């Protein structure tokens, strides 16, 4: 029996440039949809140019809709940690600025214990403290259409994540 969209779970993950984050998660079985955008800033309906200045407070992020009967939030977060450097503040790969921070933004308070446990497990792998934000989602504005599925439309486009090392 096919599940409908209301049965899907959602989480917002920030991990540097949102193009690579979206492409990475779109390849994972159980992920039913992705959308890039701007999370947890203080400017309503920001543009890409505004977010790039670092002055809006938003993180480039990816909304991930997933079927928990196929992939759990715990497993999704394990895969998230594979593509971010969680001990570096406001930078992922060559991208520098607060808009490139790492973050886990949850929509459901019941997800918080799973997220906290995931952070604790990941911390054991690092000497430095994890600086990845864990916050309830305050706001998420979808990015302009040309950013959506950018690497699917531009397979040779910029990506700070080495997607070739992940064969799902």
Phi and psi in degrees as GROMACS dihedral restraints (atoms count N, CA, C in turn):
[ dihedral_restraints ]
;  ai    aj    ak    al  type     phi  dphi    fc
    3     4     5     6     1   -76.1    20    10
    4     5     6     7     1   137.7    20    10
    6     7     8     9     1   -88.6    20    10
    7     8     9    10     1   146.6    20    10
    9    10    11    12     1   -91.2    20    10
   10    11    12    13     1   169.9    20    10
   12    13    14    15     1   -60.1    20    10
   13    14    15    16     1   -31.0    20    10
   15    16    17    18     1   -66.8    20    10
   16    17    18    19     1   -19.0    20    10
   18    19    20    21     1   -89.5    20    10
   19    20    21    22     1    -4.8    20    10
   21    22    23    24     1   -81.7    20    10
   22    23    24    25     1   150.1    20    10
   24    25    26    27     1   -98.8    20    10
   25    26    27    28     1   159.7    20    10
   27    28    29    30     1  -134.4    20    10
   28    29    30    31     1   147.9    20    10
   30    31    32    33     1  -147.2    20    10
   31    32    33    34     1   150.1    20    10
   33    34    35    36     1  -112.0    20    10
   34    35    36    37     1   125.5    20    10
   36    37    38    39     1  -122.9    20    10
   37    38    39    40     1   133.1    20    10
   39    40    41    42     1  -113.1    20    10
   40    41    42    43     1   133.7    20    10
   42    43    44    45     1  -154.6    20    10
   43    44    45    46     1    47.7    20    10
   45    46    47    48     1    91.4    20    10
   46    47    48    49     1  -153.6    20    10
   48    49    50    51     1   -53.1    20    10
   49    50    51    52     1   126.1    20    10
   51    52    53    54     1   -71.5    20    10
   52    53    54    55     1   -16.3    20    10
   54    55    56    57     1   -59.3    20    10
   55    56    57    58     1   -50.4    20    10
   57    58    59    60     1   -69.7    20    10
   58    59    60    61     1   -37.8    20    10
   60    61    62    63     1   -61.2    20    10
   61    62    63    64     1   -45.2    20    10
   63    64    65    66     1   -63.5    20    10
   64    65    66    67     1   -46.8    20    10
   66    67    68    69     1   -62.2    20    10
   67    68    69    70     1   -43.1    20    10
   69    70    71    72     1   -57.7    20    10
   70    71    72    73     1   -52.6    20    10
   72    73    74    75     1   -71.1    20    10
   73    74    75    76     1   -28.5    20    10
   75    76    77    78     1   -65.2    20    10
   76    77    78    79     1   -19.4    20    10
   78    79    80    81     1   -88.3    20    10
   79    80    81    82     1    -5.9    20    10
   81    82    83    84     1   -89.2    20    10
   82    83    84    85     1   128.5    20    10
   84    85    86    87     1   -61.1    20    10
   85    86    87    88     1   133.0    20    10
   87    88    89    90     1   102.4    20    10
   88    89    90    91     1   -19.9    20    10
   90    91    92    93     1   -81.5    20    10
   91    92    93    94     1   119.9    20    10
   93    94    95    96     1   -98.0    20    10
   94    95    96    97     1   -20.8    20    10
   96    97    98    99     1  -164.1    20    10
   97    98    99   100     1   152.4    20    10
   99   100   101   102     1  -137.0    20    10
  100   101   102   103     1   153.6    20    10
  102   103   104   105     1  -152.3    20    10
  103   104   105   106     1   126.9    20    10
  105   106   107   108     1   -87.6    20    10
  106   107   108   109     1   151.1    20    10
  108   109   110   111     1  -174.8    20    10
  109   110   111   112     1  -160.9    20    10
  111   112   113   114     1  -121.0    20    10
  112   113   114   115     1   123.3    20    10
  114   115   116   117     1  -115.4    20    10
  115   116   117   118     1   143.9    20    10
  117   118   119   120     1    53.1    20    10
  118   119   120   121     1    49.7    20    10
  120   121   122   123     1  -111.7    20    10
  121   122   123   124     1  -172.1    20    10
  123   124   125   126     1  -115.1    20    10
  124   125   126   127     1     4.2    20    10
  126   127   128   129     1  -108.0    20    10
  127   128   129   130     1   129.7    20    10
  129   130   131   132     1   -76.2    20    10
  130   131   132   133     1   137.0    20    10
  132   133   134   135     1    48.6    20    10
  133   134   135   136     1    56.2    20    10
  135   136   137   138     1   -70.2    20    10
  136   137   138   139     1   156.6    20    10
  138   139   140   141     1   -95.8    20    10
  139   140   141   142     1   164.6    20    10
  141   142   143   144     1   -57.3    20    10
  142   143   144   145     1   -44.5    20    10
  144   145   146   147     1   -58.9    20    10
  145   146   147   148     1   -40.0    20    10
  147   148   149   150     1   -66.2    20    10
  148   149   150   151     1   -46.3    20    10
  150   151   152   153     1   -62.6    20    10
  151   152   153   154     1   -37.8    20    10
  153   154   155   156     1   -60.9    20    10
  154   155   156   157     1   -22.8    20    10
  156   157   158   159     1   -74.0    20    10
  157   158   159   160     1   -18.1    20    10
  159   160   161   162     1    80.4    20    10
  160   161   162   163     1     1.9    20    10
  162   163   164   165     1   -92.9    20    10
  163   164   165   166     1    -6.2    20    10
  165   166   167   168     1   -90.8    20    10
  166   167   168   169     1   -14.0    20    10
  168   169   170   171     1    83.5    20    10
  169   170   171   172     1    -3.3    20    10
  171   172   173   174     1   -80.2    20    10
  172   173   174   175     1   153.0    20    10
  174   175   176   177     1  -104.9    20    10
  175   176   177   178     1   138.4    20    10
  177   178   179   180     1   -65.4    20    10
  178   179   180   181     1   126.8    20    10
  180   181   182   183     1  -146.0    20    10
  181   182   183   184     1   170.3    20    10
  183   184   185   186     1  -130.8    20    10
  184   185   186   187     1   123.8    20    10
  186   187   188   189     1   -80.0    20    10
  187   188   189   190     1   126.4    20    10
  189   190   191   192     1  -118.5    20    10
  190   191   192   193     1   120.5    20    10
  192   193   194   195     1  -102.1    20    10
  193   194   195   196     1   130.7    20    10
  195   196   197   198     1  -143.6    20    10
  196   197   198   199     1   156.7    20    10
  198   199   200   201     1   -97.1    20    10
  199   200   201   202     1   108.2    20    10
  201   202   203   204     1   -66.7    20    10
  202   203   204   205     1   -14.9    20    10
  204   205   206   207     1   -75.9    20    10
  205   206   207   208     1   -16.5    20    10
  207   208   209   210     1  -104.6    20    10
  208   209   210   211     1   -43.5    20    10
  210   211   212   213     1  -139.2    20    10
  211   212   213   214     1   130.8    20    10
  213   214   215   216     1   -82.6    20    10
  214   215   216   217     1   161.6    20    10
  216   217   218   219     1   -60.0    20    10
  217   218   219   220     1   -40.2    20    10
  219   220   221   222     1   -57.0    20    10
  220   221   222   223     1   -45.5    20    10
  222   223   224   225     1   -69.3    20    10
  223   224   225   226     1   -38.9    20    10
  225   226   227   228     1   -59.8    20    10
  226   227   228   229     1   -42.7    20    10
  228   229   230   231     1   -68.4    20    10
  229   230   231   232     1   -35.5    20    10
  231   232   233   234     1   -58.0    20    10
  232   233   234   235     1   -40.5    20    10
  234   235   236   237     1   -72.6    20    10
  235   236   237   238     1   -32.7    20    10
  237   238   239   240     1   -59.3    20    10
  238   239   240   241     1   -45.7    20    10
  240   241   242   243     1   -63.4    20    10
  241   242   243   244     1   -20.9    20    10
  243   244   245   246     1   -70.4    20    10
  244   245   246   247     1   -20.5    20    10
  246   247   248   249     1  -114.0    20    10
  247   248   249   250     1     2.3    20    10
  249   250   251   252     1  -122.2    20    10
  250   251   252   253     1   157.0    20    10
  252   253   254   255     1  -106.0    20    10
  253   254   255   256     1    95.2    20    10
  255   256   257   258     1   -76.0    20    10
  256   257   258   259     1    -5.0    20    10
  258   259   260   261     1  -100.2    20    10
  259   260   261   262     1     3.4    20    10
  261   262   263   264     1  -107.8    20    10
  262   263   264   265     1   125.4    20    10
  264   265   266   267     1   -86.8    20    10
  265   266   267   268     1   133.0    20    10
  267   268   269   270     1    57.0    20    10
  268   269   270   271     1    37.7    20    10
  270   271   272   273     1  -164.0    20    10
  271   272   273   274     1   138.4    20    10
  273   274   275   276     1  -141.5    20    10
  274   275   276   277     1   124.3    20    10
  276   277   278   279     1    57.1    20    10
  277   278   279   280     1  -137.6    20    10
  279   280   281   282     1   -82.6    20    10
  280   281   282   283     1    -2.0    20    10
  282   283   284   285     1   -87.1    20    10
  283   284   285   286     1   122.2    20    10
  285   286   287   288     1  -122.0    20    10
  286   287   288   289     1   135.9    20    10
  288   289   290   291     1   140.7    20    10
  289   290   291   292     1   157.8    20    10
  291   292   293   294     1   -61.2    20    10
  292   293   294   295     1   -24.6    20    10
  294   295   296   297     1   -70.7    20    10
  295   296   297   298     1   -12.2    20    10
  297   298   299   300     1  -104.9    20    10
  298   299   300   301     1    15.7    20    10
  300   301   302   303     1   -67.2    20    10
  301   302   303   304     1   161.3    20    10
  303   304   305   306     1   -91.3    20    10
  304   305   306   307     1   144.6    20    10
  306   307   308   309     1  -162.3    20    10
  307   308   309   310     1   146.6    20    10
  309   310   311   312     1  -120.6    20    10
  310   311   312   313     1   114.0    20    10
  312   313   314   315     1  -116.1    20    10
  313   314   315   316     1   115.4    20    10
  315   316   317   318     1  -102.3    20    10
  316   317   318   319     1   150.5    20    10
  318   319   320   321     1  -101.7    20    10
  319   320   321   322     1   -18.5    20    10
  321   322   323   324     1  -125.2    20    10
  322   323   324   325     1   120.0    20    10
  324   325   326   327     1   -55.8    20    10
  325   326   327   328     1   -29.0    20    10
  327   328   329   330     1   -66.4    20    10
  328   329   330   331     1   -17.4    20    10
  330   331   332   333     1   -80.6    20    10
  331   332   333   334     1   -16.8    20    10
  333   334   335   336     1   -58.0    20    10
  334   335   336   337     1   -44.8    20    10
  336   337   338   339     1   -60.7    20    10
  337   338   339   340     1   -37.2    20    10
  339   340   341   342     1   -65.7    20    10
  340   341   342   343     1   -42.3    20    10
  342   343   344   345     1   -64.9    20    10
  343   344   345   346     1   -46.6    20    10
  345   346   347   348     1   -60.9    20    10
  346   347   348   349     1   -41.8    20    10
  348   349   350   351     1   -63.4    20    10
  349   350   351   352     1   -40.0    20    10
  351   352   353   354     1   -62.9    20    10
  352   353   354   355     1   -43.5    20    10
  354   355   356   357     1   -62.1    20    10
  355   356   357   358     1   -44.6    20    10
  357   358   359   360     1   -60.1    20    10
  358   359   360   361     1   -43.2    20    10
  360   361   362   363     1   -65.4    20    10
  361   362   363   364     1   -41.7    20    10
  363   364   365   366     1   -66.9    20    10
  364   365   366   367     1   -36.4    20    10
  366   367   368   369     1   -58.6    20    10
  367   368   369   370     1   -32.4    20    10
  369   370   371   372     1   -61.5    20    10
  370   371   372   373     1   -18.7    20    10
  372   373   374   375     1   -91.1    20    10
  373   374   375   376     1    -2.9    20    10
  375   376   377   378     1  -129.1    20    10
  376   377   378   379     1   142.7    20    10
  378   379   380   381     1   -78.8    20    10
  379   380   381   382     1   -41.5    20    10
  381   382   383   384     1   -79.6    20    10
  382   383   384   385     1   157.2    20    10
  384   385   386   387     1   -71.7    20    10
  385   386   387   388     1   143.7    20    10
  387   388   389   390     1   -72.1    20    10
  388   389   390   391     1   133.2    20    10
  390   391   392   393     1  -110.9    20    10
  391   392   393   394     1     6.4    20    10
  393   394   395   396     1   -59.8    20    10
  394   395   396   397     1   126.8    20    10
  396   397   398   399     1   -68.7    20    10
  397   398   399   400     1   139.6    20    10
  399   400   401   402     1  -126.3    20    10
  400   401   402   403     1   110.9    20    10
  402   403   404   405     1  -146.3    20    10
  403   404   405   406     1   155.0    20    10
  405   406   407   408     1   -65.7    20    10
  406   407   408   409     1   148.6    20    10
  408   409   410   411     1   -69.3    20    10
  409   410   411   412     1   122.6    20    10
  411   412   413   414     1   -91.3    20    10
  412   413   414   415     1   -44.2    20    10
  414   415   416   417     1  -158.9    20    10
  415   416   417   418     1   152.8    20    10
  417   418   419   420     1  -145.3    20    10
  418   419   420   421     1   119.6    20    10
  420   421   422   423     1  -112.3    20    10
  421   422   423   424     1   120.9    20    10
  423   424   425   426     1   -58.0    20    10
  424   425   426   427     1   140.7    20    10
  426   427   428   429     1   -72.2    20    10
  427   428   429   430     1   167.2    20    10
  429   430   431   432     1   -55.0    20    10
  430   431   432   433     1   152.5    20    10
  432   433   434   435     1   -56.4    20    10
  433   434   435   436     1   -35.8    20    10
  435   436   437   438     1   -66.9    20    10
  436   437   438   439     1   -13.7    20    10
  438   439   440   441     1   -86.9    20    10
  439   440   441   442     1   -22.3    20    10
  441   442   443   444     1   -69.1    20    10
  442   443   444   445     1   128.2    20    10
  444   445   446   447     1    53.2    20    10
  445   446   447   448     1    37.4    20    10
  447   448   449   450     1   -56.0    20    10
  448   449   450   451     1   -47.3    20    10
  450   451   452   453     1   -74.1    20    10
  451   452   453   454     1   -19.2    20    10
  453   454   455   456     1   -70.8    20    10
  454   455   456   457     1   -38.7    20    10
  456   457   458   459     1   -83.1    20    10
  457   458   459   460     1   -23.6    20    10
  459   460   461   462     1  -131.9    20    10
  460   461   462   463     1    74.1    20    10
  462   463   464   465     1   -60.1    20    10
  463   464   465   466     1   -20.5    20    10
  465   466   467   468     1   -99.1    20    10
  466   467   468   469     1    11.2    20    10
  468   469   470   471     1   -70.4    20    10
  469   470   471   472     1   169.0    20    10
  471   472   473   474     1   -63.0    20    10
  472   473   474   475     1   135.7    20    10
  474   475   476   477     1  -152.8    20    10
  475   476   477   478     1   125.8    20    10
  477   478   479   480     1   -80.5    20    10
  478   479   480   481     1    -9.2    20    10
  480   481   482   483     1   -99.7    20    10
  481   482   483   484     1   131.2    20    10
  483   484   485   486     1   -79.4    20    10
  484   485   486   487     1    89.6    20    10
  486   487   488   489     1   -68.4    20    10
  487   488   489   490     1   -18.6    20    10
  489   490   491   492     1   -67.8    20    10
  490   491   492   493     1   -19.4    20    10
  492   493   494   495     1   -83.2    20    10
  493   494   495   496     1    -3.4    20    10
  495   496   497   498     1  -117.6    20    10
  496   497   498   499     1   108.0    20    10
  498   499   500   501     1  -114.7    20    10
  499   500   501   502     1   102.0    20    10
